[in-house]
Amino acid sequence: MTPSELATLHAAAFSATRAWSADEFADLLKHPGTFVIGDAHSFALIRTVLDEAELLTIATAPTMRRQGLARAALTAGERRAQTEGAVTLFLEVAEDNDPAIALYTASGYRQIGRRPGYYLPKDGAPLAALVLRKSLTVI
Ligand SMILES: CC(C)(COP(=O)(O)OP(=O)(O)OC[C@H]1O[C@@H](n2cnc3c(N)ncnc32)[C@H](O)[C@@H]1OP(=O)(O)O)[C@@H](O)C(=O)NCCC(=O)NCCS
């Protein structure tokens, strides 16, 4: 996917928060170990550094949800991170994001922390981020 395609899907999926621009995606993808899994309907963006991976973002187009696309992208991303040497995958999720928390919980992620005021929605009060992790040694 191109940075422009990523930005378009990100903006459609994250309507309540600031969308990431094509330039921001292009900058992220310049870093070695950063990769995208998915297509124009759903993608996961993951960064690996040594033995740790981080899910930077994941998104499915609003009309394509509940078809297993994000789960498939996340699973494929975990496998690729593992092949690149990661043994753990971390992510952050807004504590009111029930669909994403359900996805991560069903995929084996567990909460290890909470960051108050981490997200700044376009409208409304700051939101805490939950920090989740999953061991990639058992997938
Ligand atoms: C979170 C998101 C990526 C899920 O994408 P998706 O393609 O619809 O997810 P999947 O179809 O792969 O769902 C896999 C599992 O996650 C859980 N899940 C996903 N969406 C859910 C919802 N709205 N309610 C409850 N559980 C949900 C379910 O366990 C689901 O399995 P099931 O359908 O067999 O019950 C999507 O809702 C999205 O793009 N949201 C906006 C962006 C966002 O919040 N990204 C995460 C930031 S941390």
The ligand as a MOL file (V3000), in Angstrom:
LIG
                    3D

  0  0  0     0  0            999 V3000
M  V30 BEGIN CTAB
M  V30 COUNTS 48 50 0 0 0
M  V30 BEGIN ATOM
M  V30 1 C -10.7920 -2.2890 15.6680 0
M  V30 2 C -10.9370 -2.6180 14.1920 0
M  V30 3 C -9.5440 -2.5100 13.5150 0
M  V30 4 C -11.4470 -4.0670 14.0430 0
M  V30 5 O -11.4630 -4.3750 12.6600 0
M  V30 6 P -12.3560 -5.5660 12.0620 0
M  V30 7 O -11.7800 -5.9160 10.7290 0
M  V30 8 O -13.7940 -5.1760 12.0980 0
M  V30 9 O -12.1190 -6.7320 13.1220 0
M  V30 10 P -12.3310 -8.3060 12.8680 0
M  V30 11 O -13.5140 -8.5210 11.9900 0
M  V30 12 O -11.0320 -8.9150 12.4250 0
M  V30 13 O -12.6940 -8.7730 14.3450 0
M  V30 14 C -11.9670 -9.7920 15.0050 0
M  V30 15 C -12.5460 -9.9540 16.4020 0
M  V30 16 O -12.3750 -8.7410 17.1520 0
M  V30 17 C -13.5250 -8.5060 17.9860 0
M  V30 18 N -14.2660 -7.3470 17.5030 0
M  V30 19 C -13.9860 -6.5830 16.4280 0
M  V30 20 N -14.8700 -5.5640 16.3160 0
M  V30 21 C -15.7410 -5.7100 17.3370 0
M  V30 22 C -16.8730 -4.9750 17.7650 0
M  V30 23 N -17.3120 -3.8730 17.0930 0
M  V30 24 N -17.5270 -5.3780 18.8720 0
M  V30 25 C -17.1230 -6.4590 19.5430 0
M  V30 26 N -16.0420 -7.2230 19.1940 0
M  V30 27 C -15.3620 -6.8380 18.1040 0
M  V30 28 C -14.3600 -9.7700 17.8530 0
M  V30 29 O -13.8640 -10.7210 18.7930 0
M  V30 30 C -14.0250 -10.2020 16.4370 0
M  V30 31 O -14.2850 -11.5790 16.1930 0
M  V30 32 P -15.7610 -12.0410 15.7500 0
M  V30 33 O -16.2250 -11.1140 14.6610 0
M  V30 34 O -15.5380 -13.4520 15.2910 0
M  V30 35 O -16.6130 -11.9260 16.9800 0
M  V30 36 C -11.9720 -1.6720 13.4940 0
M  V30 37 O -13.1440 -1.6240 14.2810 0
M  V30 38 C -11.4530 -0.2680 13.2460 0
M  V30 39 O -10.8450 0.0260 12.2120 0
M  V30 40 N -11.6840 0.6460 14.2120 0
M  V30 41 C -11.2470 2.0440 14.0780 0
M  V30 42 C -9.7440 2.1390 14.1660 0
M  V30 43 C -9.2510 1.6360 15.5170 0
M  V30 44 O -9.8420 1.9100 16.5540 0
M  V30 45 N -8.0870 0.9000 15.4790 0
M  V30 46 C -7.4750 0.4050 16.7130 0
M  V30 47 C -6.6580 1.4740 17.3690 0
M  V30 48 S -5.8170 0.8600 18.8130 0
M  V30 END ATOM
M  V30 BEGIN BOND
M  V30 1 1 1 2
M  V30 2 1 2 3
M  V30 3 1 2 4
M  V30 4 1 2 36
M  V30 5 1 4 5
M  V30 6 1 5 6
M  V30 7 2 6 7
M  V30 8 1 6 8
M  V30 9 1 6 9
M  V30 10 1 9 10
M  V30 11 2 10 11
M  V30 12 1 10 12
M  V30 13 1 10 13
M  V30 14 1 13 14
M  V30 15 1 14 15
M  V30 16 1 15 16
M  V30 17 1 15 30
M  V30 18 1 16 17
M  V30 19 1 17 18
M  V30 20 1 17 28
M  V30 21 1 18 19
M  V30 22 1 18 27
M  V30 23 2 19 20
M  V30 24 1 20 21
M  V30 25 1 21 22
M  V30 26 2 21 27
M  V30 27 1 22 23
M  V30 28 2 22 24
M  V30 29 1 24 25
M  V30 30 2 25 26
M  V30 31 1 26 27
M  V30 32 1 28 29
M  V30 33 1 28 30
M  V30 34 1 30 31
M  V30 35 1 31 32
M  V30 36 2 32 33
M  V30 37 1 32 34
M  V30 38 1 32 35
M  V30 39 1 36 37
M  V30 40 1 36 38
M  V30 41 2 38 39
M  V30 42 1 38 40
M  V30 43 1 40 41
M  V30 44 1 41 42
M  V30 45 1 42 43
M  V30 46 2 43 44
M  V30 47 1 43 45
M  V30 48 1 45 46
M  V30 49 1 46 47
M  V30 50 1 47 48
M  V30 END BOND
M  V30 END CTAB
M  END
